[in-house]
Amino acid sequence: MDLKEKLVSSFLVFEDQAEADSYVHDVRNDAIKIFEEKGFPSKKEEAWKYTSLNKILKEDYSVFPKQENALEYRDVKKYFIHDIDAYKIVFIDGKYSSHLSETTHDGIDVCLMSAALSKPKYRLVIENYFNKAATKDSLSSLNTAFSKEGAYIHIPKNKLVEKPIQIIHLSTGNESATLLQPRNLIVVDENSHVQIIERHQSLTDNAVLTNSVTEIFANKRAIVDYYKIQNDNANASLIDNTFIKQKRESVASVHTFAFGGKLIRNNLNFYQEGERINSILKGVTIIGNKQHVDHNTLVHHIEPNCESHQDYKGIYNENSTGVFNGKIIVEKEAQKTNAFQSNNNILVSDKATINTKPQLEIFADDVKCSHGCTIGQLDENAMFYMRSRGIPEKEAKALLMYAFSNNVLSSVKIREMKQRITKIIANKLGVNIGFDL
């Protein structure tokens, strides 16, 4: 039995345990039919031309992991940004961990998705927002079919959330191969502001495949800052599907820091549904060995007088492979659009590869749109200048690569987050960068 057949048959068991009268019952059933029809994506599809899932799909994944192992905070403290006060939603092998979490219902709702799906007081938000942004592609539909555990965040009107929210997914490696499918729903109402940090982390070298879906709704004049830390073990693979719908005058930014894992695919989709919207997409990728990172982005400009800014930096060493496929669509009605897209890459090794494809589809005539990509190596003149002033070659390379990615880092608004990312970059580059942030 291959993985697709295993998942389809497992869905019957999952549905038997789920609440039949839940609003999402029909949504789940429709979703599994879509996945059964489409199956897993292949390289025959244009959007997956440079990313093959064949190797990671051969594992015999456990669809329903065993009960969580006992983990103490001291065992996983290093995966939290522990020097800031934050709300925390923690999952161990796909199950909510109450003793590691710090949730709240004090003016805002920061809790787990399964509670929101089952309790009547959340029904209106669930009916209005759940599965309203996610597309009906095969992997998002697979997640929808098994949607139960994940983060539920609802910020009512006129709220400035004083503490960041950390969403942490931990895999214990209790089984030889585990499939996890977290589902996050984030609704930020009018004039509210929230900062969210998300991390997926395996604790052993056992195989883990995470197929995650996050839906974010930024209503009028809302501000959402979302940060993704992807620095996992060598046998951990992540397919991250994020869908963001924005209303008038909202600002949504997503920073993606991809530093490790066997295969990472980031599907990031922005839909602008109002005027004077700003969408910000930034990322830094630093990988080596045989790691593979694929960024697939979409910004859909639907209304006039809006902006989008994309800036992705990639540093590829050894036999690593990178993919960037960025698409901007500007509809006929979206006059006065200002859309910027940039993808810059450094190949440290002759064996590293990058496939980059920036795309513009413009149907309006009064717009400012630009896109571009660069692929190269470190500047030899800059290296010579630094070496001539006594800086060793290793440190000179690291400083140049840090400077290369710094304009993305400079836009991170959480100081402690910036410090953590700087330390990870220094570790990836093999040097000590003692900058005072």
C-alpha positions in Angstrom: 0.0 0.0 0.0 1.5 3.3 -1.0 1.2 6.5 1.0 -1.8 7.9 -0.9 -3.8 4.7 -0.4 -2.8 4.6 3.2 -4.0 8.1 3.8 -7.3 7.6 2.0 -8.1 4.5 4.0 -6.9 6.2 7.2 -9.4 9.0 6.6 -12.3 6.6 7.4 -10.7 5.9 10.8 -10.2 9.6 11.4 -13.8 10.5 10.5 -15.1 7.8 12.9 -13.4 9.6 15.7 -14.4 13.1 14.6 -17.7 14.8 15.4 -20.1 14.1 12.7 -22.2 17.2 13.3 -19.2 19.6 13.2 -19.2 22.3 10.6 -16.0 21.0 9.1 -17.4 17.5 8.6 -18.5 18.1 5.0 -15.4 20.3 4.3 -13.2 17.4 5.3 -15.1 14.9 3.1 -14.9 17.1 0.1 -11.2 17.6 0.7 -10.3 14.0 0.8 -12.1 13.5 -2.5 -9.9 16.2 -4.1 -6.7 14.5 -2.7 -7.9 11.1 -3.8 -8.5 12.5 -7.3 -5.2 14.5 -7.6 -2.8 12.6 -5.5 0.6 14.0 -4.6 2.1 16.6 -7.0 4.8 15.5 -9.4 7.5 17.2 -11.5 5.1 17.0 -14.5 3.3 20.0 -12.9 4.9 23.3 -13.8 4.8 24.5 -10.2 6.7 21.4 -9.1 9.1 21.2 -12.0 12.2 21.4 -9.9 11.0 19.7 -6.7 10.4 16.0 -6.5 8.6 14.4 -3.5 9.4 10.8 -4.6 12.2 10.1 -2.1 10.3 11.4 1.0 7.1 9.7 0.0 8.7 6.2 0.1 8.8 6.2 3.9 6.3 4.2 5.8 4.9 7.1 7.8 2.7 6.7 10.9 -0.4 8.7 10.2 -1.6 8.7 13.8 1.5 9.0 16.0 1.5 7.4 19.4 0.9 9.3 22.5 3.3 12.1 23.3 6.5 11.4 25.1 7.0 13.3 28.4 9.1 16.4 27.5 10.2 19.0 30.0 10.7 22.6 29.2 14.5 22.3 29.9 14.6 19.6 27.2 13.3 21.9 24.4 14.1 25.3 25.8 16.6 26.1 23.1 13.9 25.9 20.4 11.9 28.7 22.0 13.0 32.3 21.9 13.0 32.1 25.7 14.4 35.6 26.4 11.1 37.2 25.5 7.7 37.1 27.2 5.4 35.3 24.8 2.2 33.3 24.5 3.1 29.7 23.5 1.1 27.0 21.7 3.2 23.8 21.7 2.5 20.5 20.0 4.3 17.2 20.5 3.9 14.7 17.7 0.9 16.6 16.6 -0.8 16.6 20.0 -1.3 19.7 22.1 1.0 20.0 25.1 -0.7 21.9 27.8 2.2 22.0 30.3 4.6 23.6 27.7 2.0 26.0 26.4 0.8 29.4 27.6 -2.5 30.3 26.0 -5.1 33.0 26.8 -8.7 34.0 26.4 -8.2 37.3 28.1 -9.4 39.7 25.5 -7.9 37.6 22.7 -8.1 33.9 21.8 -4.8 32.1 21.6 -5.7 28.4 21.9 -5.8 25.1 20.0 -7.7 24.4 16.8 -9.5 21.3 18.0 -11.2 23.3 20.7 -12.3 26.0 18.2 -13.7 23.3 15.8 -15.8 21.6 18.5 -17.1 24.5 20.7 -20.2 26.5 19.7 -18.7 29.8 20.8 -16.2 29.7 18.0 -18.6 28.5 15.4 -19.2 31.9 13.7 -15.5 32.5 13.2 -14.9 29.0 12.0 -17.8 29.2 9.5 -16.6 32.6 8.2 -12.9 31.9 7.9 -12.0 28.2 8.0 -10.8 26.9 4.6 -11.9 30.2 3.0 -8.3 31.2 1.9 -6.7 27.8 1.3 -6.7 26.6 -2.3 -8.0 23.2 -3.4 -4.6 21.8 -4.5 -3.8 18.3 -3.5 -1.6 18.9 -0.4 -3.7 21.7 1.1 -6.8 19.4 0.6 -5.0 16.5 2.3 -4.3 18.8 5.3 -7.9 20.0 5.3 -9.2 16.4 5.3 -7.2 15.6 8.5 -7.5 19.1 10.1 -7.8 18.9 13.8 -4.7 20.0 15.7 -3.0 23.4 15.3 -3.2 26.9 16.5 -6.3 29.0 16.6 -5.7 32.7 17.1 -8.4 35.4 17.0 -7.5 39.0 17.7 -10.7 41.2 18.1 -10.9 44.8 17.0 -8.6 47.5 18.3 -6.1 45.1 20.1 -2.4 45.6 20.2 -1.2 42.1 21.3 1.6 43.1 23.8 3.4 39.7 23.6 4.5 37.8 20.5 2.9 34.4 20.0 5.1 31.3 19.5 3.8 28.3 17.7 6.1 25.3 18.2 5.7 21.9 16.6 8.0 19.2 18.1 8.5 15.7 16.8 10.0 13.2 19.3 11.0 10.6 16.8 9.0 8.1 18.9 8.3 6.2 15.6 10.6 5.5 12.7 8.7 7.8 10.4 6.0 10.3 11.3 3.5 12.3 9.2 2.2 15.5 10.8 -0.5 17.8 9.5 -1.0 20.9 11.7 -3.7 23.4 10.7 -3.5 27.0 11.9 -6.2 29.6 11.6 -5.3 33.3 12.4 -7.9 36.0 12.3 -6.9 39.6 13.0 -9.7 42.0 13.1 -9.9 45.7 12.3 -7.1 48.0 13.7 -5.3 45.1 15.5 -1.7 44.1 15.5 0.0 40.8 16.3 3.5 39.2 16.0 3.7 35.5 15.5 6.8 33.1 15.4 6.4 29.6 14.0 8.9 26.7 14.2 8.8 23.0 13.3 11.5 20.9 15.1 12.3 17.2 15.1 14.3 16.0 18.2 15.8 12.9 16.5 17.1 11.8 13.2 14.0 9.7 12.4 12.1 10.7 9.3 9.4 13.4 9.7 7.1 14.8 7.0 5.1 17.8 8.0 2.3 19.0 5.7 1.2 22.3 7.2 -1.6 24.8 6.3 -1.9 28.2 7.8 -4.7 30.6 6.9 -4.3 34.3 7.9 -6.9 36.9 7.6 -5.8 40.5 8.1 -8.9 42.7 8.2 -9.1 46.5 7.8 -6.0 48.3 9.0 -4.7 45.2 10.7 -1.0 44.6 11.0 0.4 41.0 11.0 4.1 40.2 11.4 4.8 36.5 10.8 8.2 34.8 11.3 9.1 31.3 10.2 12.2 29.5 11.5 13.1 26.4 9.5 16.2 24.9 10.9 15.5 21.2 11.2 17.4 17.9 11.2 18.6 16.1 8.1 15.7 13.7 7.8 12.9 16.2 8.4 10.9 17.5 5.5 8.4 20.4 5.5 5.7 21.4 3.0 4.4 24.7 4.3 1.2 26.1 2.8 0.4 29.7 3.9 -2.5 31.7 2.6 -3.1 35.3 3.5 -6.2 37.4 2.7 -5.9 41.1 3.3 -8.6 43.8 3.5 -8.3 47.5 3.0 -5.2 49.3 4.5 -3.8 46.2 6.1 -0.1 45.3 6.3 1.0 41.7 6.4 4.6 40.6 6.4 6.1 37.1 6.3 9.8 36.5 7.0 11.0 32.9 6.1 14.4 31.8 7.4 15.2 28.4 5.8 18.4 26.9 7.3 17.9 23.2 7.4 15.9 20.1 6.7 15.9 17.4 4.0 13.3 19.1 1.8 11.5 22.3 2.4 8.7 23.6 0.2 7.2 27.0 1.1 3.9 27.9 -0.7 3.2 31.5 0.2 0.1 33.1 -1.2 -1.2 36.7 -0.7 -4.6 37.9 -1.9 -5.2 41.7 -1.7 -8.9 42.4 -1.3 -9.0 46.1 -0.8 -7.2 49.4 -1.5 -3.9 50.7 0.1 -2.7 47.2 1.1 0.9 46.4 1.7 2.2 42.8 1.4 5.8 42.0 2.4 7.6 38.8 1.7 11.2 38.3 2.7 13.5 35.3 3.2 17.0 34.1 3.8 18.0 30.6 2.8 21.4 29.1 3.8 21.8 25.4 3.2 24.4 22.7 2.3 24.9 19.0 1.9 22.0 17.6 -0.2 19.4 19.9 1.3 16.6 21.3 -0.9 14.6 24.5 -0.4 11.8 25.7 -2.7 10.1 29.0 -2.3 6.9 29.3 -4.3 5.2 32.7 -3.9 2.1 34.4 -5.3 0.9 38.0 -4.7 -2.5 38.6 -6.3 -3.2 42.4 -6.7 -6.9 42.7 -7.1 -7.7 46.3 -6.1 -5.9 49.6 -7.0 -3.4 51.6 -5.0 -1.6 48.7 -3.3 2.0 47.6 -2.8 4.0 44.4 -2.5 7.6 43.9 -1.7 9.5 40.6 -2.1 13.2 40.1 -1.3 14.7 36.6 -1.0 18.4 35.9 -0.5 19.9 32.4 -1.0 23.3 31.0 0.0 23.9 27.5 -1.3 26.9 25.3 -0.4 28.0 21.8 -1.3 25.4 19.7 -3.2 22.4 21.8 -2.1 19.6 22.9 -4.4 17.4 26.0 -4.3 14.2 26.9 -6.1 12.5 30.3 -6.3 9.3 30.6 -8.3 7.7 34.0 -7.6 4.5 35.2 -9.4 2.9 38.6 -9.2 -0.6 39.0 -10.8 -2.0 42.5 -11.3 -5.6 42.5 -12.4 -7.1 45.1 -14.8 -8.8 46.9 -11.9 -5.5 47.1 -9.9 -4.3 50.5 -11.2 -1.5 52.3 -9.3 0.0 49.1 -8.1 3.6 49.1 -6.9 5.1 45.6 -7.0 8.7 44.8 -6.4 10.3 41.3 -6.5 14.0 40.4 -6.1 15.7 37.0 -5.7 19.5 37.1 -5.2 21.6 34.0 -4.8 25.2 33.0 -4.0 26.6 29.6 -5.1 29.4 28.9 -2.6 30.1 25.5 -4.2 30.4 24.5 -7.9 28.1 21.6 -7.1 25.3 23.8 -5.7 22.4 24.7 -8.0 19.6 27.3 -8.0 16.5 27.4 -10.3 14.8 30.8 -10.2 11.8 32.0 -12.1 10.4 35.4 -11.3 7.1 36.1 -13.1 4.8 39.1 -13.8 1.3 38.9 -15.2 0.1 42.5 -15.6 -3.3 43.4 -17.0 -3.3 47.0 -15.8 -1.6 49.8 -17.6 -0.8 52.3 -14.8 1.5 50.4 -12.5 5.1 50.2 -11.3 6.3 46.6 -11.3 9.8 45.2 -11.3 11.3 41.8 -10.9 14.8 40.3 -11.2 17.2 37.7 -10.0 20.9 37.3 -9.7 23.1 34.2 -9.4 26.8 34.5 -8.7 29.7 34.0 -6.3 31.3 36.1 -3.7 32.9 39.3 -4.9 36.6 38.6 -5.4 37.5 42.3 -5.1 35.7 42.6 -1.7 37.5 39.4 -0.6 40.9 40.8 -1.6 40.2 44.0 0.2 39.3 42.3 3.5 42.1 39.8 3.3 44.6 42.6 2.7 43.5 44.1 6.0 44.3 41.0 8.0 40.8 39.3 8.0 41.2 35.5 7.6 39.5 34.0 4.5 36.9 32.1 6.5 35.8 35.2 8.4 35.9 37.4 5.3 33.6 35.0 3.5 31.2 34.9 6.5 31.1 38.7 6.8 30.3 39.1 3.1 27.5 36.5 3.3 26.1 38.1 6.4 26.1 41.5 4.7 24.4 39.9 1.7 21.5 38.8 3.9 21.5 41.7 6.3 18.8 43.8 4.5 16.3 41.0 5.2 17.4 40.8 8.8 17.2 44.5 9.3 13.4 44.4 8.7 12.8 42.0 11.6 10.9 43.9 14.3 11.5 41.6 17.3 15.0 42.3 18.7 15.3 38.9 20.3 14.2 37.2 17.1 16.9 39.1 15.2 19.5 38.0 17.7 18.4 34.4 17.4 18.6 34.4 13.6 22.0 36.1 13.6 23.3 33.3 15.9 21.9 30.6 13.6 23.5 32.3 10.5 26.8 32.5 12.3 26.6 28.9 13.2 25.7 28.0 9.6 28.7 30.0 8.3 31.0 28.6 11.0 32.1 31.8 12.6 31.4 34.0 15.6 29.6 37.2 14.5 29.6 39.4 17.6 27.4 42.2 16.4 25.5 44.2 18.9 21.9 44.3 17.7 
